Each structure stands twice: as C-alpha cells, then as structure tokens.
Amino acid sequence: MSTLSQQVAAVSPATGKPIAAINGGFYRRDKIYAGAARGLQVTEGEVLSAPNGGPCLWMHVGGGPHITNIVSQFQITWPDGKTTQCGLNEERLDDAVVLFTPAIGVSTHTAGGLELVLERQEGSKWLPLRIGRNLAAKVGAVHDGGNTPLTPDIMVLSLGPKIMTQFRSVKPGDVLRISSGSSPSLSVARNALAGGPILVHQGKQQKIRASLEDAYESSSMLERHPRTAIGWNKDWYFLVVVDGRQRDLSDGMTLEELAKFLVKLGCEEGLNLDGGGSSTLWFGGSVRNTPCDGYERPIANSLVVVQKEPRTSTQRTAPNEAAPKGKTSQQ
C-alpha cells in the first residue's frame, strides 16, 4: 500500500521515464491482507494474485492492450494424481487451499490449518511465479498452525483446517505439480490488472447491469462518485479520472455517464477501475486532480505510462516487433 506518487517514484529507471499515471484496480483495504488485489494482477511478468472471472486489462509482451474476462485454472496436482483448485496470495478460508509466494510478505499471515513448505524441484522453473506455467515443487517441510515464514526461494501451500485432514499423508520429499493457468491463456501477458465493469467495447457503450436494490458494491454503479477508467483506440490511450463527492467542485459520474464520456472521447475499448477516494491522476510530476479524501489515499497498484529510450541497432528486436517509443506498464 502506497500513494500513486510513491508508486511512480518507485518505477525503475530501466523500465522507463514515468509520463502519466492513474490508480489501478480494486483491492482489500483492511485487515492483514490490505493491498491484496481483488482479481488478477501481473506486474512485469510476475503473477501476484489469481483471476476471479471478471474483466482484466492485460498487455501482450510485444503488442497492445486487451480486455478479457479471465477465469482461474490455478490448481495443485498431488502425488496420487488428484487435483485441487487453489487461490494465490489471498485470505485463506477454513475450507480452501491457497498458494503463497514471497510477494505477499514475510509470512502467510494465516491462522490454523496445515502448511506445506515448497522448494524448487531440480530442473523445474521456479520463482518469480509466472502465469500460465506448470511447475514441480518438492515438499521441504510440513507445518501445523499457520503463519509460516516466507523466504525469496520458497512458496507455501496453505490448507484450511476443515480440509487439512485429507492431505495428512503428504510428507517431506513428496513432489507436487503447480499450475498457474487461466482461461483464456495469458502466458504472453507481461502486465495484467483486474477491473470492471467493461464500459466500452468495439466503440459501443456497454449496459451497466446493476440495481439500486443490490448490495452497495453494485448499486453504487448507478450513483455519482469519483471514477477512474482507461480507454483506447488505434491511435490513443485515454487515462480518465473524474473528481466527485465535493459539493463545490464535482459530484462525480455514474458508470453510465462515464461510459458515454469514453465514447465521446473516441474510445473503442474502455474499462472501469477503482474509484472513490482512490481516484488519482498523476501527470508531469504531480497529482492533477482533487482526491475526495483531501489527500492521496494509499492504493495497491496503478497504471503508469513510461517513455523508453529508442532501441539501438545492437539491441535485438523480436520478429515482427516494432521498437516502441513508449509502453503502458503496471506498477
């Protein structure tokens, strides 16, 4: 958790020079997993959280942006050949299985259950975890009670207390298979971020499916609030932030109004991102909007546009890949 300005400042010079940025997708704001993305997040090739079936913005390794609904196929294959679905770097419920990588912090932060310390199996790919991979992992140790420490070279598979008895036979030295797959496959994705709903597709405004009778997460789509969205057409990216909840400045927008605005700008595709107090626009060295909290809210992730130096003739370029002047990168 850090502010947009802090995330921009943390961009490595090797990535490029930050030009503009907006806050990113939805995330947990409280308790021990504050900052965990709600849905898929891939940063510079490393997958930090699993898809949840909703819309994701993802960037092709050598191409442009895409918006796709992504379904998780993350699973564990046990020594007896049985498979179990698993989550990634998220709160582990009592009847669930979650894989934790060093990206989550110094430990799993779990309570109770059974946890398997996983080490690299010789000859298998390993960390950082990539999406669309199949890995072999050797069980190095078995811990009861949760909150197992994490180090840069291990992962931990956490089994909830309601189901852990099913896996008591697993012992140190056993080899498990880890799949970080998705449908559709995102093995070529360099960066990805969950958002939603989709506001514009093929130049047409999309219907917002919500009711005032729904839970707040849904009904608030029909109310005016600060909003953040990304849109694009074949020529331009549009980073859009709308202020709101400020009587003397702006009421905000409904998602229908935001979708109409993206169409008016000329967007062929557009995706809603996190709004409210998170909505922040950074450009040319400073925040350019007025966040409704009166200050920059710490957020989990962001979208940063960086300018890269042109490639020289000695730098290799992949077949059919133009040397880019800039790219959109997720920080």
C-alpha positions in Angstrom: 0.0 0.0 0.0 1.4 3.3 -1.1 0.2 6.5 -2.8 0.2 6.9 -6.6 3.0 9.5 -6.3 5.1 7.0 -4.3 4.5 4.2 -6.9 5.5 6.5 -9.7 8.7 7.4 -7.9 9.5 3.7 -7.4 9.5 2.9 -11.1 12.9 1.6 -12.0 14.9 3.8 -14.5 15.3 0.6 -16.5 11.6 0.4 -17.0 11.5 4.0 -18.4 10.7 7.6 -17.5 7.1 8.0 -16.0 5.0 10.3 -18.0 1.5 9.8 -16.6 -0.3 7.5 -14.2 -3.7 6.6 -12.7 -4.7 4.4 -9.8 -5.4 0.8 -10.6 -7.8 -1.9 -9.8 -9.9 -2.9 -6.7 -8.1 -4.3 -3.6 -8.6 -5.1 0.0 -8.4 -2.1 2.2 -8.3 -3.6 5.7 -7.0 -6.3 8.0 -3.9 -8.3 7.4 -4.3 -8.7 3.6 -4.7 -5.0 2.9 -3.4 -4.2 -0.5 -4.1 -7.6 -2.0 -5.7 -7.2 -5.4 -9.3 -8.3 -6.0 -8.7 -10.4 -9.1 -5.8 -10.9 -11.4 -2.6 -8.8 -11.1 0.5 -9.4 -13.1 3.4 -7.0 -12.8 6.4 -7.2 -15.1 5.7 -10.8 -15.7 5.2 -11.9 -12.1 1.7 -13.1 -11.2 0.7 -11.7 -7.7 -2.9 -12.7 -7.5 -5.2 -15.1 -9.3 -8.1 -14.2 -11.7 -11.6 -14.1 -10.3 -13.6 -14.5 -13.5 -14.0 -10.8 -14.0 -12.7 -8.4 -16.7 -9.0 -7.8 -16.8 -6.8 -5.3 -18.7 -3.7 -7.1 -20.0 -0.7 -6.1 -22.1 0.8 -8.5 -24.6 4.6 -9.0 -24.4 5.1 -7.4 -27.8 1.7 -5.9 -28.5 -1.1 -3.8 -27.4 -3.8 -3.8 -24.7 -6.7 -6.2 -24.3 -9.8 -6.5 -22.1 -10.9 -10.1 -21.4 -12.8 -11.9 -18.7 -10.3 -14.3 -17.1 -11.1 -17.5 -15.3 -8.6 -19.0 -12.9 -7.3 -22.5 -13.6 -4.8 -22.4 -10.7 -4.5 -25.9 -9.2 -2.4 -28.4 -7.3 -1.8 -31.9 -8.5 -1.0 -34.2 -5.6 1.4 -37.2 -5.6 -1.6 -39.6 -6.1 -2.7 -37.6 -9.3 -5.7 -35.9 -7.7 -6.1 -32.1 -8.3 -7.3 -29.3 -6.1 -8.1 -25.7 -7.1 -6.2 -23.1 -5.2 -6.0 -19.3 -4.7 -2.9 -17.2 -4.7 -1.7 -14.7 -2.1 -5.2 -14.1 -0.6 -7.1 -14.7 2.6 -7.3 -18.5 3.1 -10.7 -19.6 4.3 -11.1 -22.7 6.5 -12.2 -24.9 3.6 -9.8 -23.5 1.0 -6.3 -24.1 -0.4 -4.1 -21.0 -1.1 -0.6 -20.8 -2.5 1.6 -18.1 -1.0 4.7 -16.6 -2.7 7.2 -14.2 -1.3 5.3 -11.3 -2.9 2.8 -11.5 -0.1 5.4 -10.6 2.6 7.4 -12.2 5.3 4.9 -14.9 6.2 1.5 -16.3 5.1 -0.4 -14.4 7.9 -2.7 -17.4 8.3 -4.1 -19.0 11.5 -4.6 -22.7 11.9 -4.6 -25.3 9.2 -1.7 -27.2 7.6 1.0 -25.6 5.6 3.5 -27.2 3.2 6.8 -25.5 2.6 7.6 -25.9 -1.2 11.1 -25.9 -2.6 12.2 -26.0 -6.2 12.3 -29.4 -7.8 15.6 -29.8 -9.7 15.0 -29.0 -13.4 11.7 -27.2 -12.9 11.0 -23.5 -13.5 10.5 -21.5 -10.2 10.2 -18.0 -8.9 9.1 -15.4 -9.7 5.8 -17.1 -10.4 4.6 -16.6 -13.9 1.0 -17.0 -15.2 0.4 -20.0 -17.5 3.2 -22.1 -16.1 3.4 -25.7 -14.8 5.9 -26.2 -12.0 7.2 -29.1 -10.0 7.7 -28.4 -6.3 9.2 -30.6 -3.6 7.7 -30.6 -0.1 10.5 -29.4 2.2 8.6 -29.3 5.5 5.1 -29.6 6.9 3.9 -27.1 9.5 0.8 -27.1 11.7 -0.8 -23.8 12.9 -0.3 -21.4 10.1 1.7 -18.2 9.6 4.6 -20.0 8.0 7.6 -17.7 7.2 8.3 -17.0 3.6 11.8 -16.5 2.0 12.7 -15.5 -1.5 13.3 -19.1 -2.6 10.2 -20.9 -1.3 6.5 -21.0 -1.6 4.0 -22.2 1.0 0.8 -24.1 0.3 -1.8 -23.4 3.0 -4.7 -25.9 3.7 -7.7 -24.8 5.7 -8.5 -26.6 9.0 -11.7 -28.0 7.6 -9.9 -29.9 4.8 -6.4 -30.4 6.0 -7.0 -34.0 7.2 -7.4 -35.0 3.5 -3.8 -34.2 3.0 -2.1 -35.5 6.1 -0.4 -38.2 4.0 1.7 -35.6 2.2 5.2 -35.7 3.6 8.6 -34.0 3.1 10.2 -35.2 -0.1 6.9 -35.6 -2.0 6.6 -33.7 -5.3 3.5 -31.7 -6.2 2.6 -30.0 -9.5 1.6 -26.4 -9.5 -0.5 -24.9 -12.4 -0.9 -21.2 -12.8 -3.1 -21.4 -15.8 -6.1 -19.3 -16.9 -8.9 -19.3 -19.4 -8.1 -17.8 -21.9 -4.4 -18.4 -21.5 -2.3 -15.3 -20.6 1.1 -16.9 -20.9 2.1 -14.0 -23.2 0.9 -11.3 -20.7 3.6 -9.0 -19.3 1.2 -6.9 -17.2 -2.4 -7.5 -16.2 -4.9 -5.9 -13.8 -8.5 -6.7 -12.8 -11.2 -4.1 -13.1 -14.7 -3.8 -14.2 -17.2 -3.5 -15.5 -16.3 -3.1 -19.2 -17.6 0.3 -20.2 -16.9 0.4 -24.0 -16.4 -2.5 -26.4 -15.8 -2.1 -30.2 -16.8 1.6 -29.9 -20.2 0.9 -28.3 -21.3 1.8 -24.8 -21.9 -1.3 -22.7 -25.0 -1.7 -20.5 -24.4 -1.4 -16.8 -26.1 -4.3 -15.1 -26.9 -3.1 -11.6 -29.9 -2.2 -9.4 -30.4 0.2 -6.5 -31.7 -2.9 -4.6 -28.3 -4.6 -5.0 -25.5 -4.6 -2.4 -23.6 -1.3 -2.3 -20.7 -2.6 -4.5 -23.3 -3.0 -7.3 -25.8 -0.2 -6.5 -23.1 2.4 -6.3 -22.5 1.9 -10.1 -25.8 3.9 -10.5 -24.7 6.7 -8.2 -22.3 9.6 -8.9 -18.9 9.1 -7.4 -15.2 9.8 -8.3 -14.2 7.5 -11.1 -11.2 6.1 -12.8 -11.1 4.4 -16.2 -8.7 3.5 -19.0 -9.7 3.6 -22.7 -8.1 3.5 -26.1 -8.5 3.4 -29.8 -6.0 2.6 -32.5 -4.2 5.9 -32.0 -4.5 6.9 -28.4 -4.7 5.8 -24.8 -7.1 7.8 -22.5 -6.4 7.9 -18.8 -9.6 9.3 -17.3 -10.1 10.4 -13.7 -13.4 12.1 -12.5 -13.5 14.0 -9.2 -16.6 13.7 -7.1 -18.2 13.8 -3.6 -17.1 17.5 -3.4 -20.1 19.9 -3.4 -18.2 23.0 -4.7 -16.2 21.0 -7.2 -17.8 17.9 -8.7 -20.5 15.4 -7.9 -18.8 12.6 -9.9 -20.3 10.4 -12.5 -22.4 7.3 -12.7 -20.8 4.4 -14.7 -23.3 5.0 -17.5 -22.2 8.7 -17.7 -18.6 7.6 -17.6 -19.1 5.1 -20.5 -20.8 7.8 -22.5 -17.9 10.1 -21.9 -15.4 7.5 -23.1 -17.4 7.0 -26.3 -17.4 10.8 -26.8 -13.6 10.8 -26.4 -13.4 8.3 -29.2 -12.5 5.2 -27.2 -13.0 1.8 -28.9 -12.5 0.0 -25.6 -12.8 1.1 -22.0 -12.6 -0.4 -18.6 -13.7 0.9 -15.2 -11.1 0.9 -12.4 -11.2 1.6 -8.7 -12.9 4.9 -7.9 -13.9 6.8 -4.8 -11.1 8.0 -2.7 -8.6 6.0 -4.8 -9.2 8.0 -7.9 -6.0 9.8 -8.7 -4.3 11.2 -11.8 -0.6 11.9 -11.9 1.0 13.8 -14.8 4.2 15.7 -15.4 5.5 15.3 -11.8 2.4 15.9 -9.7 -1.2 14.9 -8.9 -3.5 16.9 -11.2 -6.9 16.1 -9.7 -8.5 16.7 -6.3 -8.9 13.4 -4.4 -12.1 13.4 -2.4 -10.4 12.4 0.8 -8.4 15.6 0.7 -5.2 13.7 0.3 -3.7 10.9 -1.7 -5.0 7.6 -0.5 -2.6 4.7 -0.3 -3.6 2.2 -3.0 -2.5 -1.3 -4.0 -1.5 -0.8 -7.6 -1.5 1.6 -10.5 -1.1 2.0 -14.3 2.0 4.0 -15.3 2.8 5.2 -18.8 6.6 5.3 -19.3 8.8 6.6 -22.1 11.6 4.3 -23.1 14.7 5.2 -25.0 14.7 4.0 -28.6 16.4 0.7 -29.2 19.8 0.9 -30.9 20.8 -1.3 -33.8 22.8 -3.5 -31.4 19.7 -4.3 -29.3 17.8 -7.3 -30.5 14.1 -7.0 -31.6 11.8 -9.9 -31.6 10.4 -10.8 -35.1 7.5 -8.6 -36.2 8.0 -6.4 -33.1 8.5 -2.7 -33.7 10.9 -0.8 -31.4 8.4 1.0 -29.1 8.7 4.7 -28.2 6.6 4.1 -25.1 4.5 1.5 -23.4 1.9 1.2 -20.7 3.2 -0.6 -17.6 1.6 -1.7 -14.4 3.4 -0.8 -11.2 
